[in-house]
Amino acid sequence: MTYQVVVRNRAQVEIAEIMQWYESKEEGLGSYFLLCLDASIEAMRRYPTAHRIILHEYRRFFVRKFPVGIYYIVKDNMIYVDVVEPFPRDPSRLDEKLNT
């Protein structure tokens, strides 16, 4: 089955914030983060159910080489990315995001 990935608005904002933060630490690191994120999303698209459900219907996929998790739901042939969250963060903040 071929899956389509939809990155929802909140996740797009989070990705932009994370990318800017890495870029502020070292020139080019934000761009490298985006490359690793794209590769992770492509791997997730190929094997969407490889990761277990961690909360409600959400699965977590880690971005390679970065302490960042992608939280997503698989429905039919769609993958919905709702949250992109760096680690470590307050777990209650993540619970709040996934419950809204």
C-alpha positions in Angstrom: 0.0 0.0 0.0 1.2 3.5 -0.8 0.8 6.0 2.0 0.5 9.8 1.7 1.9 12.0 4.4 0.1 15.1 5.6 2.0 17.4 7.9 -0.6 19.4 9.8 -0.2 23.2 10.5 0.9 22.9 14.1 3.7 20.4 13.1 4.8 22.7 10.3 5.2 25.6 12.8 7.1 23.3 15.2 9.4 22.2 12.4 10.2 25.8 11.4 10.9 26.7 15.1 13.2 23.7 15.5 15.0 24.4 12.3 15.6 28.0 13.2 16.9 27.0 16.7 19.5 24.6 15.1 20.4 27.2 12.5 21.0 29.7 15.4 23.5 27.3 17.0 25.5 26.6 13.8 25.1 27.8 10.3 23.9 25.0 8.1 22.7 22.9 11.0 19.1 23.9 10.5 19.2 22.8 6.8 20.8 19.5 7.8 18.0 19.0 10.3 15.5 19.4 7.5 17.3 16.9 5.4 17.3 14.4 8.2 13.6 15.1 8.9 12.7 14.6 5.2 14.6 11.2 5.3 12.8 10.2 8.5 9.4 11.1 7.0 10.2 9.1 3.9 11.2 6.1 6.0 8.0 6.5 8.1 6.0 6.6 4.8 7.5 3.3 3.7 6.9 1.6 7.1 4.2 3.5 8.9 3.2 0.8 11.3 6.7 -0.3 12.3 6.5 1.8 15.5 4.2 0.9 18.3 1.3 3.1 19.4 2.4 5.1 22.4 -0.7 7.2 23.3 -4.2 7.0 21.8 -3.6 6.3 18.1 -0.2 8.1 18.1 3.0 6.5 17.0 6.5 8.0 17.4 9.3 8.1 14.9 12.7 9.6 15.9 14.5 11.9 13.5 17.9 10.4 12.7 20.9 12.2 14.3 18.6 14.7 16.2 16.8 14.4 19.5 13.4 15.1 17.9 10.3 12.9 17.7 7.6 12.8 15.0 4.2 12.0 16.4 1.7 10.6 13.8 -1.5 8.7 13.2 -2.0 6.2 10.4 -5.6 6.0 9.0 -6.2 4.0 5.9 -3.5 5.0 3.4 -2.8 8.4 5.1 -0.2 9.4 7.7 -1.1 12.5 9.7 1.9 14.2 11.4 0.5 16.2 14.3 3.4 17.0 16.5 7.2 17.4 16.0 8.8 17.7 19.5 12.4 18.0 20.6 13.7 16.0 23.6 13.9 16.4 26.5 10.7 18.3 27.1 8.1 18.3 29.8 6.1 15.1 29.2 2.9 16.8 30.3 3.3 19.3 27.5 3.5 16.5 25.0 0.4 14.8 26.5 -1.5 18.1 26.2 -0.5 18.5 22.5 -1.5 14.9 21.7 -4.8 15.2 23.5 -5.9 18.3 21.5 
